[in-house]
């Protein structure tokens, strides 16, 4: 027994040393700088905590002048962020869709109070009665996402676990069919309730009225007139920009980019650069951008927040900021402007750590009013997954190895699960809030437990059960579950 303990401790120490080389690496804003050096220094001082960021692209508009800078790395290989590096912009796209509405209203093509069904006659369900203005201002009483089937929600859940694209395969017909199934909530209609479905319906309706696809209408009416030639909508993986930033969790796990056409008007698939969004911000401040009137705050959400067509207006102390942010699985974005100072800012990041406080600080909002980045999920969830998965497998294997009645197939399953849990902890845990050195300790525990199990191997039967096939079937299903769990979180 003493010899077994010594061997297990030595194995645990060796495994912990190896685990230290493999433990999770949390991104941290790199030292590389491109573009305007003064702006880069200013932006770096506006970052409250560099941990969890990998790279940032920044644009600052002052007195009509646009300055841009890149900080840190655009990918895990250390390529620098530049002003022309493309990032997913997520829901910042909603301001583009709102500006399309304002542009089409100014052109006399539609009216804000037009019904959705009149603009897009293919719609037949109750949602056809909401107005274009209600869709643009999140006041249509529609849910955040289209109601889906059990299979559809399972696909979204799997994508969240695997880091894949939850919107794959959802096209314009998906959105139209959803509108035919959903009924606006009478109690919420007229009040601001954030929705991705509403702006998606608005964008596709305006495109249908023009007889083109949404990406084409956006390019013709807004992007080309502003010279935003680097802004694209990736409806398929082949459309992704070549020199783009790579998205990741703040804890380091790489994530797949989003692409698709269904929710494109709300933010699935659009990519842009700090340069392009700087042009948009400058022209919007000057009132020369197509649909610039979309920024007008027309409807009240609460005491400090109002909304226009896609744009929000929020009071931060003495500052009134017109803005929108964006969040996809591996990117964050912020676009804000303040008419009183004539200043606008763009901040793009390639992890899921929020960049809103950085943008607000660059606008001159005091730190107390600028706030902190909201976590993607409650902190305890990511921290709990990190700690639980790191030690659960090893503790379970150790308990199994010490059982009086044991067989080899049970040992194999327990060993596989011990290391599967380590993999899950590595990929799913939030190591930006939990010390990463815990993971090597978990690896050492698992190896020590496996060592204890191996010392009993020669004395164990292959299957110790009255009905062997049931035990084998149970172990096989357990092993399959472990393999699927690892496959879900692997790159």
N, C-alpha and C positions, 0 to 999 in steps of 0.2 A: 504493500500500500504506500509506504514511504517513497519507494522508488517511482511509483506511478505519479505521485504528487510532484516530485522533483522534475520528472520528464515533462509533465504538463506545464509547470512553471517556466521551464526553459523554452518550451515550444511557444508559450504565450508571449514571452519576452521577444523572441525572434519575430513572431507574427506582428507584434506591436511596432517593432522597428520597421518592418516592411510596410505595415499599414500607415506609418507616418509619412512614407514617401507617396502613398496612394490616397491619402486622406483628402476630403473635399477642399477645393481651393475657391474661396470666395472672391469674386471680382472686386477690384479696387481701381478707382479712376487713375489711369496711367499718367505719366509725366509728359508724354508727347504733346506738342503744341503745333498747330498749323494756322495760317491766316493771321488775323490782326492780333499781335502779341499783347497789346494793352487790353483788348476785350477779353482775351484768354485769361489774363491775370484777374480781371474783374470777375469773370465767370467763376474762376476757381475759388475766389473768396466768398462767392455766393452759395457754394456747395456746403451745406451744413455738415455732411459726413460723407467722405469719398467712398466708404465701404459700401458695396452693393452696386455701384456704378462701374461701367467698363469704359464707355466712351460717350462724349457729348458733342453735339454740333449746336452752335449758338449763332443767332443773328440779332443785332441790336439796331433799331432805327431811331435816329435822333435828327430832328430838323431836316427830314427828307433824305438824310445820308444813311446808307445801309453798310454796316460792318459785320463781318462774319469771322468765326474762329472755330477750330476743332480742338478738342481735348481728349486725350487718352486713345484707346484702341477701338477699331471698328469690329474686330473679331478676336478669337482666342489666339490667333497666330501673331498678334501684335501689329497688324497694319494700322497706320494712323487714321484717325477721323479727320476728314477734310470738309470744307464748306459744301462741296459737291457730293459728299457721301449720302447715299439714299437710305432713309429710315422708313419703317412703317409709321404712318401718322395716325392710324386708328380714327377715333371719333372727331379729330380736327376736320375730317372730311365733311362733317355735318354743316360746318360753316360754308363750305363750298356749295353744298346742296341748297342751303338757305339763300346764298347769293344767286344761285341759278333761278330760284323762285322770284327774287326781287328783280333780277334782270328780265325775266319773261313778263313780269307785271309791267315794268317800264316799257317794254316793247309792245305791250298791248295784246300779247298772246293769251294770257290768262289773267284772272283777277284773284286776289287773296281769298275771297269768299266763295270762289268756285268750289263745287263739290268734287270730291275725288273721282266719283263715277262719271262725271261729265268730262273730266280731263282724260280719264282712262276708261273708256266704255267697256272694255273687256271684263271689268269687275262687276260682279253680280250680287255680292253679299252685303250685309249691313254696313260694313266699313265704307262703302261707296258714298255714304251720306256725310262723312266728315269733310271739313274744308281744308284747302291747301295751307292756309295760315295755321290751322290747328295742328296739322302734321309738322310744320316747320318749327313750331314752338312747344312741342310735346304736350299739347292740350287736347289731343283727340280721344283720350280715354282708352288708348290701345296698350296692350302689354309690352313689356320690354323686348321680348322675342316672340316670334310666331309660335303658336301652339303646335306641338309636335307629337308624333307617335311614341310609343314606348321604345321602339327600335331607334328612333331619332334621338331621344334623350340618352339612350344607352351609348350611342355613338359619340355624343357630346361629352358624356362622362369619361368614356375611354380616351378621347382626345385630350381631356384635361389631365388624365393620369399619364398618358404617353407623351404629352408635349406636342401632339399633332395639331392639324388644322380642323377645328370643330365645324367649320362652315363649308368643308369640301362637298362639292356636288350640289350645293344650293344655288339655283339659278333664278332668273326672273319669274319663271313659272312657279317656283316654290313660294316666292313672296306673294304673287297674285293669288295663288290657291289659298294661302294662309289668310289673306284679306277676305276671301269669300267664306271662310269658316269662323272668323272671329267677330264678336259683337263689341262695339265700343262700350266701356263701362259708363253708364249714365251718371253715376256718382262722382266719377273722376273727370269726366269730360268738362273742359273749361278750366281745369286746374293743371298745373305743371307736374307731370309725372314722366320722368325720363324714359324714352323708348328708342330702341334701334329699329323696330318695325316701322314706326311712323315715317321717319326720314327716308327709309328705303322705299316705301310706297310713294312718297313725294318725288324722289329722284326718278324712279321708273315711270311715274305718271307724266312728268314733264317731258321725259324722253319719248314716251309713246305719243304725246301730243305733237312733238316735233318730227316723229317718224324715224327716229334713230335710236341707237342704244345709248344708255346713260354715259358710258365713257366717252363716246363721240360728242354728245351734247356738251359735256363738261369741257372737253378739249376745245371745241369750236367757240363756245360762248365766254369762257373764263380763262383757261390756261394759255391758249395761244395769244389772246390780246395782251396778257400780262407778261408774256415771255417766259412762262413757267414750263420750259421744255423738258426739264428733268422729272417732272411730276407725272407718274403713270399709275394706272390701275391694273394690277396683276390679276386678271381673271383666271389665269392658269399659271402653273409653276414656270412655264416657259417665258412668261412675261416679266419675271423678276429682274430687277436691275442687276447688271453684272458686278459693278463695284459697290455693292450694298453692304451695310452693316449687318452683322449676325446677331440675332436676338437671344437672350438668355434670362434665366431667373436671377434675382439678386443674389441667390445662393450659389450660382455658377452653372446650373444645368442648362445646356443648349436646348433651344426650342425651334420647332419648325415655323416658317413664315406662314401667314394666312393668305389665301388667295380665293377668289370667287367673285361672282357677279351679283348674286342675290342681295347681299347686304352691302354691296359696294358704296351706295350713297350714304350709308351710315358709318362706314369705316373699315370694311373688310376688303383688303386688297390694295388700297392706295399707298403709294410710296412717294416721298418728296424729300427735298433737301433744305438745309437752312437758307441757302441762297434763294431758292424759289419761294419759300414761305416768307422770307424777308421782303421780296418784291410784292407779294400779296399784302403784307402788313403795311408797307409804305403806301401803296396805291389806295388801300382802304382808308388809312388815315387822311390821305389827300382828297378822298372822295372821288377818285378817278377810276377805281376798279369797277368792272361791271357788277351790278348788284350790291354796291357798297351800302345802300340803304338798308340792307339786311341787318346791319349792326344796331339799328334803332331799337331801343328797348320799348316794346309795345305792351307787354303783359307782365304783371307782377307775380312772382313766386312767393316771396315773403318780404320781410322788412328790408333786407339787404340785397335781395336778388331779384332781377328782372330778366326777361328773355325777349329776343327779337326773332328773326328767322335764322335759327341755328346758333346764333351768338348769345352768350350770357353776359349780363352786366352785374357786377358785384362791387359793393362798397367795402373797402378795407381801410377803416379809419378815415383819413382825409382823402384817400385815393379811390377813384371810381374806374374800374378796369373792365374793359370789354374783352371777352376771352372765350376759349374752349380748350379742353385738354383731350388727350387720346390715350388709350390703353389697349394694347393687344397682348398676346401671351408673353412676348419677350421685348416689348418696346414701350416707351412712354414719350409723350409729346405735350407741348404747351405753346399756345399762341395767345399773346395778350397785348392789348394796346390801351393807351390812356390819352384821351383827346386833350385833356387839360395841359399836359406836358409835351404833347406831340411825340411821345416815345412809344415804341413797340418792341416786343421781344419774341424770339422763337427759341425754344430749347427742345432738342431731340436727344433721347437716350436709348441705348440698346440693351437695357435690362428692364425688368419689371419694377424697378424702384422709381417712385414718382419723381418728376422733375418740376412740379408746380412751384414749390418753394423757391427754387433757383430762379425761375422766371419772375416771380413776384419780387424777389430781392433785386433783380436787375432792373425792374421798373421803378425802384426806389422805395418800395414799401418796407417799413421797418420790420426787423426780424420778428418782433412780437406779433405783428399783424400778418406776416407772410406765412406763418405756420409751418408744419412739418408735412412730409409726404405721407399720405394715408397708406397703410399696409394693404397688400393685395388681398390677404385673408387675415383673420385674427392671428396675432403672433403666436399664440399658444398652440395653434394647429401645426404649423411648420416645426416649431420647437418640439412639440410632443412627438411628432413623427420621427424626428431625428433621434431623440433619446430612446423612444420605445423600440424602434426597429434596430437600433445599434446594439441593444443588449438583450432584446427578447429572444432572438434565435439562440444565442449562446447559453442563456439561462435555461431555456427549454431543453436544449441538447444536453446540458449538464445534468438536469433532472432525469432525462431519459437514460443517460449513460449509467446512472446509479440505481436504476430500477432492478429489482431482484429477478423479475421475469422479463426477458428481453430476447429479441431475435435480430438477425442481420438485416432483414428488409426494413425493420423499424429504425435501426441505426442509420441506414443509408438515407431514409427519408428525413430523419432529424438533422443529419449533417447537411443535406442539400438545402433544407429550409433555413438552417443557421446562416449559411452564406448568402442565401437569397434575401434574407432580412437585412444583411449588411449592404447588399446592393440597393435595396429599397431605401435604406437610410441614407446612403450616399447620394442618391438621385432625387429623393423626395423631401428630405429633411431641409429645414431652413437653417443652414449653417452660418447665416449672417447674424443670427441671434444666439446660436448655441456654439460653444467652443468646439472647433473642428478636431481638437486633439482627443475628444471623447471617442471618435470613430476608431482610431488605432487601438484604444482600450477594448472596444467591442470586438475588434478583430482578434485581439489576443485572447479574450474570453472564449470566443467561438473555437479557436484552435486548441485551447486548453481542454475544452469540453470534448472536442473531437479526439484528442489524444487519449483521454480517459476511456472513451468508447472503443477506440482501436485496441487498447490493452486487453479488452474482454473479447475481442473478435473471434479468436480461435476456439473459445469455449462456447460460443453461441450457436444455436440451431439456425438454419436458414429461415424457417417459418415456424413460429411457436403459436399455433392456433388449432382449434378443433376443426375449423373449416378453412383450410389454407387459402383457397381461391378468394375468399372474402377478404382476408388480410392482404393478399397480393393486389386485389382490385382497389382496396382502400389506399394502399401505398402508391399504386400507380396514379390514381387520381390526385393524390397529394403532390406527387412529383410533377405532374402535368400543370397543376396550379402554380407551383413554384417557377416552372419554366415560363409560363405565360406572364407571371408577375414581373420577372426579369426582362422578358421581351418588351413589355409595355413601357418600361422606363429606360431601355437601352437607346443609344443614338441610332 
